[in-house]
Amino acid sequence: MNTVIKSALERSISYKSYRALVKQLAKDSSSTGLEKTKAFANYTKLNDKRMARWDKTIKVPKIAQDIISEFNHRITLLVITESWCGDAAHVIPVLNKIAELNSNLSLRLVLRDENPELMDRFLTFGNKSVPKVIIIDNESGAVIQTYGPRPTEAANYVRRFKSKHGTLTPHFKEDLQHWYNNDKGQNVIQDITQLLSQLEPIAYQ
Protein backbone atom coordinates (compact mmCIF):
# COMPACT_ATOMS: atom_id res chain seq x y z
CA MET A 1 0.00 0.00 0.00
CA ASN A 2 1.18 3.50 -0.81
CA THR A 3 2.70 5.03 2.34
CA VAL A 4 0.74 8.29 1.99
CA ILE A 5 -2.55 6.39 1.69
CA LYS A 6 -1.62 4.08 4.55
CA SER A 7 -0.72 7.00 6.82
CA ALA A 8 -3.98 8.78 5.99
CA LEU A 9 -6.02 5.66 6.72
CA GLU A 10 -4.31 5.31 10.09
CA ARG A 11 -5.30 8.89 10.97
CA SER A 12 -8.80 8.62 9.53
CA ILE A 13 -11.99 8.74 11.58
CA SER A 14 -15.47 7.28 11.24
CA TYR A 15 -18.50 9.23 10.09
CA LYS A 16 -19.87 9.13 13.64
CA SER A 17 -16.66 10.70 14.96
CA TYR A 18 -16.67 13.29 12.18
CA ARG A 19 -20.24 14.30 12.97
CA ALA A 20 -19.34 14.63 16.65
CA LEU A 21 -16.33 16.77 15.70
CA VAL A 22 -18.36 19.12 13.51
CA LYS A 23 -21.09 19.38 16.13
CA GLN A 24 -18.55 20.37 18.79
CA LEU A 25 -16.83 22.85 16.49
CA ALA A 26 -20.19 24.44 15.68
CA LYS A 27 -20.89 24.73 19.41
CA ASP A 28 -17.47 26.31 19.95
CA SER A 29 -17.83 28.71 16.98
CA SER A 30 -14.75 27.16 15.37
CA SER A 31 -13.82 25.02 12.37
CA THR A 32 -11.32 22.51 11.10
CA GLY A 33 -8.45 23.65 8.91
CA LEU A 34 -5.33 25.73 9.31
CA GLU A 35 -7.18 28.98 8.64
CA LYS A 36 -9.56 29.88 11.44
CA THR A 37 -11.98 32.62 10.39
CA LYS A 38 -15.40 33.78 11.48
CA ALA A 39 -16.72 32.84 8.03
CA PHE A 40 -15.42 29.27 8.33
CA ALA A 41 -16.93 29.01 11.82
CA ASN A 42 -20.29 30.18 10.47
CA TYR A 43 -20.10 27.70 7.57
CA THR A 44 -19.34 24.94 10.06
CA LYS A 45 -22.45 25.81 12.08
CA LEU A 46 -24.53 25.78 8.91
CA ASN A 47 -23.01 22.48 7.78
CA ASP A 48 -23.73 20.83 11.11
CA LYS A 49 -27.41 21.67 10.58
CA ARG A 50 -27.28 20.48 6.97
CA MET A 51 -25.76 17.12 7.90
CA ALA A 52 -28.22 16.64 10.76
CA ARG A 53 -31.06 17.18 8.30
CA TRP A 54 -29.64 14.82 5.69
CA ASP A 55 -28.92 12.14 8.31
CA LYS A 56 -32.65 12.06 8.99
CA THR A 57 -34.11 12.56 5.53
CA ILE A 58 -31.94 10.90 2.84
CA LYS A 59 -33.70 7.99 1.19
CA VAL A 60 -31.88 5.42 -0.94
CA PRO A 61 -34.20 4.04 -3.68
CA LYS A 62 -34.86 0.28 -3.68
CA ILE A 63 -33.07 -0.31 -6.99
CA ALA A 64 -29.94 1.39 -5.64
CA GLN A 65 -30.23 -0.49 -2.34
CA ASP A 66 -30.19 -3.79 -4.23
CA ILE A 67 -27.09 -2.90 -6.25
CA ILE A 68 -25.24 -1.60 -3.18
CA SER A 69 -26.16 -4.54 -0.94
CA GLU A 70 -25.00 -7.07 -3.56
CA PHE A 71 -21.55 -5.51 -3.98
CA ASN A 72 -19.12 -8.14 -2.66
CA HIS A 73 -15.72 -6.48 -2.91
CA ARG A 74 -14.17 -4.96 0.20
CA ILE A 75 -13.32 -1.30 -0.40
CA THR A 76 -12.73 1.85 1.61
CA LEU A 77 -14.18 5.22 0.71
CA LEU A 78 -11.53 7.58 2.10
CA VAL A 79 -12.91 11.12 2.04
CA ILE A 80 -10.78 14.26 2.24
CA THR A 81 -12.88 17.03 3.78
CA GLU A 82 -13.10 20.09 6.04
CA SER A 83 -15.94 21.16 8.33
CA TRP A 84 -16.54 24.46 6.50
CA CYS A 85 -17.07 22.90 3.06
CA GLY A 86 -20.67 23.22 1.85
CA ASP A 87 -20.34 20.51 -0.81
CA ALA A 88 -19.01 18.10 1.81
CA ALA A 89 -21.97 18.72 4.10
CA HIS A 90 -24.31 17.63 1.32
CA VAL A 91 -22.26 14.75 -0.07
CA ILE A 92 -20.80 12.95 2.97
CA PRO A 93 -24.11 12.09 4.70
CA VAL A 94 -25.19 10.40 1.46
CA LEU A 95 -21.97 8.39 1.36
CA ASN A 96 -22.66 7.32 4.93
CA LYS A 97 -26.17 6.12 4.03
CA ILE A 98 -24.68 4.10 1.17
CA ALA A 99 -21.91 2.58 3.33
CA GLU A 100 -24.45 1.57 5.97
CA LEU A 101 -26.12 -0.73 3.44
CA ASN A 102 -23.10 -3.01 2.97
CA SER A 103 -20.40 -4.09 5.43
CA ASN A 104 -17.97 -4.40 2.49
CA LEU A 105 -18.00 -0.60 2.22
CA SER A 106 -15.95 1.28 4.81
CA LEU A 107 -16.32 5.06 5.05
CA ARG A 108 -13.38 6.91 6.58
CA LEU A 109 -12.64 10.62 6.72
CA VAL A 110 -9.51 12.77 6.94
CA LEU A 111 -9.02 16.52 7.05
CA ARG A 112 -7.45 18.23 4.05
CA ASP A 113 -5.11 20.59 5.87
CA GLU A 114 -3.81 17.80 8.11
CA ASN A 115 -3.00 15.63 5.10
CA PRO A 116 -1.26 17.89 2.55
CA GLU A 117 0.63 15.06 0.82
CA LEU A 118 -2.57 13.12 0.30
CA MET A 119 -4.46 16.17 -0.97
CA ASP A 120 -1.67 17.05 -3.41
CA ARG A 121 -2.01 13.61 -5.02
CA PHE A 122 -5.73 14.01 -5.64
CA LEU A 123 -6.17 17.54 -6.94
CA THR A 124 -9.14 18.50 -9.12
CA PHE A 125 -7.98 20.59 -12.10
CA GLY A 126 -5.02 21.62 -9.97
CA ASN A 127 -7.16 22.70 -7.02
CA LYS A 128 -7.37 21.30 -3.48
CA SER A 129 -11.12 20.78 -3.80
CA VAL A 130 -13.08 18.83 -1.20
CA PRO A 131 -14.80 16.54 -0.59
CA LYS A 132 -12.59 14.17 -2.57
CA VAL A 133 -13.38 10.47 -2.30
CA ILE A 134 -10.53 8.00 -2.81
CA ILE A 135 -11.79 4.47 -3.42
CA ILE A 136 -9.28 1.93 -2.14
CA ASP A 137 -9.17 -1.83 -2.66
CA ASN A 138 -8.78 -3.25 0.85
CA GLU A 139 -6.91 -6.36 -0.26
CA SER A 140 -4.23 -4.72 -2.39
CA GLY A 141 -4.31 -1.20 -1.00
CA ALA A 142 -4.55 0.14 -4.55
CA VAL A 143 -6.54 3.24 -5.46
CA ILE A 144 -9.11 1.99 -7.97
CA GLN A 145 -11.21 5.13 -8.48
CA THR A 146 -11.84 8.65 -7.21
CA TYR A 147 -15.01 10.71 -6.91
CA GLY A 148 -15.86 14.32 -6.24
CA PRO A 149 -15.70 17.03 -5.16
CA ARG A 150 -19.26 17.34 -6.46
CA PRO A 151 -21.85 14.92 -7.87
CA THR A 152 -21.89 14.81 -11.67
CA GLU A 153 -24.91 17.07 -12.24
CA ALA A 154 -23.62 19.72 -9.82
CA ALA A 155 -20.14 19.50 -11.35
CA ASN A 156 -21.58 20.11 -14.82
CA TYR A 157 -23.66 22.99 -13.45
CA VAL A 158 -20.53 24.59 -11.97
CA ARG A 159 -18.48 23.94 -15.13
CA ARG A 160 -21.05 25.62 -17.38
CA PHE A 161 -21.27 28.68 -15.12
CA LYS A 162 -17.47 29.04 -14.86
CA SER A 163 -17.01 28.75 -18.62
CA LYS A 164 -19.51 31.57 -19.12
CA HIS A 165 -18.71 33.86 -16.18
CA GLY A 166 -15.15 32.91 -15.19
CA THR A 167 -15.82 32.56 -11.47
CA LEU A 168 -18.54 31.45 -9.08
CA THR A 169 -20.59 34.35 -7.76
CA PRO A 170 -22.29 34.44 -4.33
CA HIS A 171 -25.65 34.25 -6.11
CA PHE A 172 -24.57 31.13 -7.99
CA LYS A 173 -23.37 29.51 -4.76
CA GLU A 174 -26.83 30.08 -3.30
CA ASP A 175 -28.35 28.48 -6.40
CA LEU A 176 -26.02 25.51 -5.96
CA GLN A 177 -27.24 25.02 -2.39
CA HIS A 178 -30.82 25.07 -3.70
CA TRP A 179 -29.81 22.41 -6.21
CA TYR A 180 -28.49 20.19 -3.41
CA ASN A 181 -31.65 20.74 -1.38
CA ASN A 182 -33.89 19.82 -4.31
CA ASP A 183 -31.78 16.82 -5.35
CA LYS A 184 -31.89 15.29 -1.83
CA GLY A 185 -28.72 13.25 -2.37
CA GLN A 186 -30.07 11.30 -5.33
CA ASN A 187 -27.31 12.30 -7.78
CA VAL A 188 -24.63 11.08 -5.35
CA ILE A 189 -26.54 7.81 -4.94
CA GLN A 190 -26.75 7.40 -8.73
CA ASP A 191 -23.06 8.21 -9.19
CA ILE A 192 -21.81 5.84 -6.49
CA THR A 193 -24.16 3.06 -7.57
CA GLN A 194 -22.81 3.37 -11.10
CA LEU A 195 -19.23 3.33 -9.78
CA LEU A 196 -19.91 0.18 -7.77
CA SER A 197 -21.45 -1.48 -10.82
CA GLN A 198 -18.30 -0.69 -12.80
CA LEU A 199 -16.07 -2.02 -10.01
CA GLU A 200 -18.06 -5.24 -9.61
CA PRO A 201 -15.97 -7.36 -12.03
CA ILE A 202 -12.86 -6.67 -9.91
CA ALA A 203 -14.35 -8.87 -7.22
CA TYR A 204 -14.14 -11.92 -9.47
CA GLN A 205 -10.60 -11.45 -10.78
Backbone hydrogen bonds in HBPLUS format (Angstrom, degrees):
<---DONOR---> <-ACCEPTOR-->    atom                        ^
c    i                          cat <-CA-CA->   ^        H-A-AA   ^      H-
h    n   atom  resd res      DA  || num        DHA   H-A  angle D-A-AA Bond
n    s   type  num  typ     dist DA aas  dist angle  dist       angle   num
A0006-LYS N   A0002-ASN O   2.87 MM   4  6.08 166.6  1.89 157.5 162.0     1
A0007-SER N   A0003-THR O   2.90 MM   4  5.97 160.5  1.94 143.4 148.5     2
A0008-ALA N   A0004-VAL O   3.04 MM   4  6.21 155.9  2.10 143.2 149.9     3
A0009-LEU N   A0005-ILE O   2.91 MM   4  6.16 160.5  1.95 155.5 160.6     4
A0010-GLU N   A0006-LYS O   3.05 MM   4  6.28 151.5  2.13 145.8 153.3     5
A0011-ARG N   A0007-SER O   3.20 MM   4  6.46 137.1  2.39 138.7 149.3     6
A0011-ARG N   A0008-ALA O   3.10 MM   3  5.15 129.4  2.37  96.6 109.9     7
A0012-SER N   A0008-ALA O   2.95 MM   4  5.98 115.2  2.38 139.9 157.2     8
A0012-SER N   A0009-LEU O   3.21 MM   3  4.94 147.2  2.33  93.4 103.1     9
A0013-ILE N   A0109-LEU O   2.89 MM  96  5.25 155.2  1.95 141.4 148.7    10
A0109-LEU N   A0013-ILE O   2.86 MM  96  5.25 156.4  1.91 148.0 155.8    11
A0018-TYR N   A0014-SER O   2.94 MM   4  6.20 152.3  2.02 145.0 153.4    12
A0019-ARG N   A0015-TYR O   2.84 MM   4  6.08 160.8  1.88 156.4 160.6    13
A0020-ALA N   A0016-LYS O   3.06 MM   4  6.29 155.7  2.12 142.9 149.6    14
A0021-LEU N   A0017-SER O   2.91 MM   4  6.13 149.9  2.01 142.7 151.2    15
A0022-VAL N   A0018-TYR O   2.93 MM   4  6.21 165.9  1.95 156.4 158.6    16
A0023-LYS N   A0019-ARG O   2.93 MM   4  6.05 159.9  1.97 147.3 153.5    17
A0024-GLN N   A0020-ALA O   3.01 MM   4  6.18 156.3  2.07 143.6 149.5    18
A0025-LEU N   A0021-LEU O   2.91 MM   4  6.15 160.6  1.95 152.3 158.1    19
A0026-ALA N   A0022-VAL O   2.85 MM   4  6.03 157.4  1.90 150.0 156.0    20
A0027-LYS N   A0023-LYS O   3.04 MM   4  6.28 152.5  2.12 140.9 148.4    21
A0028-ASP N   A0024-GLN O   2.90 MM   4  6.15 142.8  2.04 143.4 154.1    22
A0030-SER N   A0025-LEU O   2.86 MM   5  4.91 168.3  1.87 144.5 147.0    23
A0029-SER N   A0026-ALA O   3.25 MM   3  5.05 161.1  2.29  99.2 104.4    24
A0041-ALA N   A0037-THR O   3.04 MM   4  6.30 153.2  2.11 144.7 152.4    25
A0042-ASN N   A0038-LYS O   2.91 MM   4  6.16 153.3  1.98 146.7 153.9    26
A0043-TYR N   A0039-ALA O   2.88 MM   4  6.17 155.2  1.94 151.2 158.4    27
A0044-THR N   A0040-PHE O   2.93 MM   4  6.09 149.5  2.03 141.1 149.4    28
A0045-LYS N   A0041-ALA O   3.07 MM   4  6.39 153.6  2.14 145.1 151.3    29
A0046-LEU N   A0042-ASN O   3.04 MM   4  6.30 160.7  2.08 147.5 152.6    30
A0047-ASN N   A0043-TYR O   2.78 MM   4  5.98 155.9  1.83 149.0 156.2    31
A0048-ASP N   A0044-THR O   2.92 MM   4  6.10 147.1  2.03 145.8 153.8    32
A0049-LYS N   A0045-LYS O   3.33 MM   4  6.63 154.7  2.40 143.7 149.1    33
A0050-ARG N   A0046-LEU O   2.95 MM   4  6.28 153.4  2.03 145.6 153.9    34
A0051-MET N   A0047-ASN O   2.86 MM   4  6.02 170.6  1.87 153.3 154.8    35
A0052-ALA N   A0048-ASP O   3.04 MM   4  6.15 155.2  2.11 141.1 148.3    36
A0053-ARG N   A0049-LYS O   3.01 MM   4  6.21 152.4  2.09 144.3 151.4    37
A0054-TRP N   A0050-ARG O   2.91 MM   4  6.26 164.9  1.93 155.8 159.7    38
A0055-ASP N   A0051-MET O   2.79 MM   4  5.91 155.1  1.85 150.0 156.9    39
A0056-LYS N   A0053-ARG O   3.13 MM   3  5.41 133.4  2.36 101.7 113.5    40
A0057-THR N   A0053-ARG O   3.02 MM   4  6.20 143.2  2.16 146.3 157.5    41
A0058-ILE N   A0054-TRP O   3.07 MM   4  5.36 164.3  2.09 144.1 142.7    42
A0064-ALA N   A0061-PRO O   3.09 MM   3  5.39 121.5  2.44 104.7 118.8    43
A0065-GLN N   A0061-PRO O   2.88 MM   4  6.17 157.2  1.93 154.7 162.4    44
A0066-ASP N   A0062-LYS O   2.98 MM   4  6.23 155.6  2.04 153.6 158.4    45
A0067-ILE N   A0063-ILE O   3.32 MM   4  6.56 159.2  2.37 139.1 143.8    46
A0068-ILE N   A0064-ALA O   2.91 MM   4  6.08 168.7  1.92 158.1 161.4    47
A0069-SER N   A0065-GLN O   2.84 MM   4  5.90 165.6  1.86 151.0 155.6    48
A0070-GLU N   A0066-ASP O   3.17 MM   4  6.17 139.0  2.35 139.3 148.3    49
A0071-PHE N   A0068-ILE O   3.23 MM   3  5.44 156.6  2.29 105.8 112.8    50
A0138-ASN N   A0074-ARG O   3.07 MM  64  5.70 161.7  2.11 143.1 145.5    51
A0075-ILE N   A0104-ASN O   2.98 MM  29  6.29 154.1  2.04 160.8 166.9    52
A0106-SER N   A0075-ILE O   3.04 MM  31  6.38 158.2  2.09 149.7 156.5    53
A0076-THR N   A0136-ILE O   2.89 MM  60  5.09 154.0  1.96 142.1 150.7    54
A0136-ILE N   A0076-THR O   2.91 MM  60  5.09 166.9  1.92 149.3 153.6    55
A0077-LEU N   A0106-SER O   2.67 MM  29  5.96 164.3  1.69 163.4 169.0    56
A0108-ARG N   A0077-LEU O   3.00 MM  31  6.17 170.6  2.01 147.1 149.0    57
A0078-LEU N   A0134-ILE O   2.92 MM  56  5.03 166.9  1.93 152.1 147.7    58
A0134-ILE N   A0078-LEU O   2.77 MM  56  5.03 167.2  1.78 144.7 149.1    59
A0079-VAL N   A0108-ARG O   2.82 MM  29  6.22 167.6  1.84 157.9 159.9    60
A0110-VAL N   A0079-VAL O   2.86 MM  31  6.19 161.0  1.90 165.7 165.4    61
A0080-ILE N   A0132-LYS O   2.84 MM  52  5.14 164.9  1.86 147.0 151.0    62
A0132-LYS N   A0080-ILE O   3.12 MM  52  5.14 150.9  2.21 135.2 144.1    63
A0081-THR N   A0110-VAL O   2.96 MM  29  6.29 154.7  2.02 157.9 166.1    64
A0112-ARG N   A0081-THR O   2.96 MM  31  5.57 156.2  2.02 150.0 153.3    65
A0085-CYS N   A0082-GLU O   3.28 MM   3  5.70 164.9  2.30 115.0 119.5    66
A0089-ALA N   A0085-CYS O   3.20 MM   4  6.52 149.8  2.29 145.9 153.8    67
A0090-HIS N   A0087-ASP O   3.13 MM   3  5.34 134.2  2.35 100.4 112.5    68
A0091-VAL N   A0087-ASP O   2.94 MM   4  6.12 154.3  2.01 152.5 160.6    69
A0092-ILE N   A0088-ALA O   2.93 MM   4  5.58 163.2  1.96 145.5 150.6    70
A0094-VAL N   A0091-VAL O   3.05 MM   3  5.46 128.3  2.33 108.5 121.8    71
A0095-LEU N   A0091-VAL O   3.14 MM   4  6.52 154.6  2.21 150.1 157.8    72
A0096-ASN N   A0092-ILE O   2.95 MM   4  6.25 151.7  2.03 152.3 160.3    73
A0097-LYS N   A0093-PRO O   3.08 MM   4  6.35 154.2  2.15 140.4 146.3    74
A0098-ILE N   A0094-VAL O   3.02 MM   4  6.33 154.3  2.09 150.8 157.7    75
A0099-ALA N   A0095-LEU O   2.88 MM   4  6.13 165.6  1.90 152.0 155.7    76
A0100-GLU N   A0096-ASN O   2.95 MM   4  6.11 146.0  2.07 148.4 157.2    77
A0101-LEU N   A0098-ILE O   3.03 MM   3  5.52 154.9  2.10 112.3 120.0    78
A0102-ASN N   A0099-ALA O   3.29 MM   3  5.73 166.5  2.31 112.7 116.6    79
A0105-LEU N   A0102-ASN O   3.03 MM   3  5.69 166.0  2.05 119.2 123.7    80
A0114-GLU N   A0111-LEU O   3.23 MM   3  5.46 138.9  2.41 103.1 114.4    81
A0115-ASN N   A0112-ARG O   2.99 MM   3  5.26 156.6  2.05 109.2 116.7    82
A0119-MET N   A0115-ASN O   3.01 MM   4  6.27 167.1  2.03 158.3 162.1    83
A0120-ASP N   A0116-PRO O   2.92 MM   4  6.03 160.0  1.96 148.0 153.2    84
A0121-ARG N   A0118-LEU O   3.09 MM   3  5.38 142.8  2.23 104.3 115.0    85
A0122-PHE N   A0119-MET O   2.98 MM   3  5.30 153.0  2.06 109.4 118.0    86
A0124-THR N   A0127-ASN O   2.90 MM   3  5.09 164.5  1.92 146.3 149.1    87
A0127-ASN N   A0124-THR O   2.94 MM   3  5.09 162.7  1.97 110.1 115.6    88
A0133-VAL N   A0147-TYR O   2.72 MM  14  4.89 173.5  1.73 165.3 162.9    89
A0147-TYR N   A0133-VAL O   2.85 MM  14  4.89 144.6  1.97 140.8 146.7    90
A0135-ILE N   A0145-GLN O   2.82 MM  10  5.14 162.6  1.85 156.5 157.2    91
A0144-ILE N   A0135-ILE O   2.87 MM   9  5.83 154.2  1.94 157.6 166.1    92
A0137-ASP N   A0142-ALA O   2.84 MM   5  5.37 166.5  1.86 163.2 164.7    93
A0141-GLY N   A0137-ASP O   2.68 MM   4  5.17 144.7  1.80 149.4 160.1    94
A0155-ALA N   A0151-PRO O   2.85 MM   4  6.00 159.2  1.90 161.4 168.4    95
A0156-ASN N   A0152-THR O   2.97 MM   4  6.17 155.7  2.03 149.0 154.6    96
A0157-TYR N   A0153-GLU O   2.98 MM   4  6.17 150.9  2.07 141.5 150.1    97
A0158-VAL N   A0154-ALA O   2.89 MM   4  6.15 159.0  1.94 151.6 156.1    98
A0159-ARG N   A0155-ALA O   2.90 MM   4  6.07 159.5  1.94 145.7 151.9    99
A0160-ARG N   A0156-ASN O   2.95 MM   4  6.10 162.1  1.98 149.3 153.0   100
A0161-PHE N   A0157-TYR O   3.20 MM   4  6.39 159.6  2.24 143.0 148.5   101
A0162-LYS N   A0158-VAL O   2.91 MM   4  6.12 164.0  1.94 156.3 160.6   102
A0163-SER N   A0159-ARG O   2.99 MM   4  6.12 158.4  2.03 148.1 153.9   103
A0164-LYS N   A0160-ARG O   3.22 MM   4  6.39 138.9  2.40 138.4 148.2   104
A0164-LYS N   A0161-PHE O   3.19 MM   3  5.23 129.7  2.46  95.2 108.3   105
A0165-HIS N   A0161-PHE O   2.77 MM   4  5.88 160.6  1.81 156.7 162.6   106
A0166-GLY N   A0162-LYS O   2.65 MM   4  4.52 143.7  1.77 125.7 132.7   107
A0172-PHE N   A0169-THR O   3.06 MM   3  5.12 115.0  2.50  97.0 112.4   108
A0173-LYS N   A0169-THR O   2.99 MM   4  6.33 158.4  2.04 154.9 161.0   109
A0174-GLU N   A0170-PRO O   3.08 MM   4  6.38 145.7  2.20 143.3 151.9   110
A0175-ASP N   A0171-HIS O   3.04 MM   4  6.38 153.3  2.11 144.5 152.0   111
A0175-ASP N   A0172-PHE O   2.97 MM   3  4.88 110.2  2.47  92.4 109.5   112
A0176-LEU N   A0172-PHE O   2.79 MM   4  6.15 148.9  1.89 151.6 161.1   113
A0177-GLN N   A0173-LYS O   3.12 MM   4  6.38 149.6  2.21 139.6 146.4   114
A0178-HIS N   A0174-GLU O   3.06 MM   4  6.41 149.5  2.15 144.8 153.4   115
A0179-TRP N   A0175-ASP O   2.89 MM   4  6.25 146.7  2.00 144.1 154.0   116
A0180-TYR N   A0176-LEU O   3.02 MM   4  6.40 159.8  2.06 150.5 154.1   117
A0181-ASN N   A0177-GLN O   2.98 MM   4  6.23 159.7  2.02 146.5 152.3   118
A0182-ASN N   A0178-HIS O   2.90 MM   4  6.11 153.7  1.97 149.7 156.2   119
A0183-ASP N   A0179-TRP O   2.84 MM   4  5.98 151.8  1.92 152.8 161.4   120
A0184-LYS N   A0180-TYR O   3.07 MM   4  6.17 148.4  2.17 149.7 155.4   121
A0186-GLN N   A0183-ASP O   3.21 MM   3  5.78 168.7  2.22 118.8 121.6   122
A0189-ILE N   A0185-GLY O   3.14 MM   4  6.40 160.2  2.18 149.7 155.5   123
A0190-GLN N   A0186-GLN O   2.91 MM   4  6.15 159.5  1.95 149.3 154.5   124
A0191-ASP N   A0187-ASN O   2.88 MM   4  6.07 161.8  1.91 148.0 153.1   125
A0192-ILE N   A0188-VAL O   2.89 MM   4  6.06 173.8  1.90 158.9 160.0   126
A0193-THR N   A0189-ILE O   2.93 MM   4  5.92 158.3  1.98 145.9 152.8   127
A0194-GLN N   A0190-GLN O   3.00 MM   4  6.11 156.3  2.05 144.8 151.1   128
A0195-LEU N   A0191-ASP O   2.94 MM   4  6.23 154.9  2.00 145.7 153.2   129
A0196-LEU N   A0192-ILE O   2.86 MM   4  6.11 161.6  1.89 153.2 157.4   130
A0197-SER N   A0193-THR O   2.99 MM   4  6.21 151.7  2.07 143.4 151.3   131
A0198-GLN N   A0194-GLN O   3.01 MM   4  6.30 147.6  2.12 145.9 154.5   132
A0199-LEU N   A0195-LEU O   2.93 MM   4  6.22 139.3  2.10 144.4 156.4   133
A0200-GLU N   A0196-LEU O   2.98 MM   4  6.01 128.3  2.25 142.0 154.2   134
A0202-ILE N   A0199-LEU O   2.90 MM   3  5.65 145.2  2.02 127.5 136.8   135
A0203-ALA N   A0200-GLU O   3.01 MM   3  5.72 145.9  2.13 121.2 128.8   136
A0204-TYR N   A0201-PRO O   2.99 MM   3  5.54 157.1  2.04 114.6 121.6   137
A0205-GLN N   A0202-ILE O   3.20 MM   3  5.35 167.1  2.22 109.1 113.1   138
